[in-house]
Amino acid sequence: MDRQPATGAFFDDSLWPLLIVRLVGQLSHAQFEAYLERMRSYLLRGERHLFIMDTSQSRSTSVDGKRRLQADWMDANEALLREWRLGTAFVIRSPFLGLAMRAFLHAKPLVTPYVVVSNLHEAAAWAAGRFEEAGLPLQAGLIREHFGLRVSRLEHSAR
């Protein structure tokens, strides 16, 4: 059985058009660039989708250089994000990462709806609500079934 490396960005598109990326450990500059490149490849599919970034296993203590890369990437891909990204849910358990994310989003707001939550189930519930809002009830139902969810207050708050 193959073991995953201790650090990296692990992509799960098995529930497409829901894309879940788990950031594990502390990504190097090269790993972060590879993550951004792969994120662009999903935008270039030309399909509406939602993105969940799960940082619950991340240990980021060096975000300054990555913040600049992320902001530049967002600028370069703004039109694609507006057209194809239905929203982003950030799963952030760490108070430090939560503070860093809020500071980043204050300095560089997203061009699509977003939410910051503390666990994957909350993120999935929000994503299901966004799919409903976008007129994609089948996708919403699949997400709810996969995660064992019902319509929640968090979903309604996205509307």
Residue pairs with C-beta under 8 A, 6 or more apart in sequence:
4 10
4 24
5 24
6 24
6 25
7 24
7 25
7 26
7 27
7 28
7 31
8 23
8 24
8 25
8 27
8 31
9 21
9 22
9 23
9 24
9 27
9 31
9 32
9 34
9 35
9 38
10 21
10 22
10 23
10 24
11 19
11 20
11 21
11 38
12 19
12 20
12 21
12 22
13 19
13 20
13 42
15 142
15 143
15 146
16 47
16 49
17 47
17 48
17 49
17 50
17 86
17 131
17 136
17 139
18 49
18 50
18 52
18 124
18 127
18 131
18 139
18 143
19 42
19 49
19 50
19 51
19 52
20 51
20 52
20 54
20 120
21 35
21 39
21 51
21 52
21 53
21 54
22 54
22 56
22 57
23 35
23 53
23 54
23 55
23 57
23 58
23 60
24 57
24 58
25 57
25 58
25 59
26 58
26 59
26 60
26 61
26 62
27 35
27 58
27 60
27 66
29 65
29 66
29 69
32 66
32 69
33 69
36 69
36 70
36 73
39 51
39 73
40 73
40 77
40 80
42 49
42 51
43 77
43 80
43 81
43 84
43 85
44 80
45 84
46 84
47 84
48 84
48 85
48 86
48 134
48 136
49 84
49 85
49 86
50 85
50 86
50 87
50 88
50 89
50 127
50 130
50 131
51 85
51 87
51 88
51 89
52 88
52 89
52 90
52 91
52 120
52 123
52 124
52 127
53 88
53 89
53 90
53 91
54 91
54 120
54 123
55 90
55 91
55 92
55 93
55 94
55 97
56 91
56 92
56 93
56 119
56 120
58 94
58 97
60 66
60 97
60 100
61 96
63 100
63 104
67 104
70 104
70 108
71 104
71 107
71 108
74 81
74 108
74 110
74 111
78 111
81 110
81 111
81 112
82 111
82 112
85 112
86 112
86 113
86 130
86 131
86 134
87 112
87 113
87 114
87 115
87 126
87 127
87 130
87 158
88 110
88 112
88 113
88 114
88 115
89 114
89 115
89 116
89 117
89 122
89 123
89 124
89 126
89 127
90 101
90 114
90 115
90 116
90 117
90 123
91 117
91 118
91 119
91 120
91 122
91 123
92 98
92 101
92 116
92 117
92 118
93 118
93 119
98 116
101 116
102 116
105 114
113 130
113 158
115 123
115 126
115 154
115 158
117 123
117 126
117 154
120 147
121 147
121 149
122 154
124 143
124 144
124 146
124 147
124 149
125 144
125 147
125 149
125 152
125 154
125 155
126 154
126 155
126 158
127 143
128 140
128 141
128 143
128 144
128 149
128 151
128 155
129 140
129 151
129 152
129 154
129 155
129 156
129 158
129 159
130 158
131 137
131 139
131 140
131 143
132 140
132 155
133 158
133 159
143 149
144 150
144 151
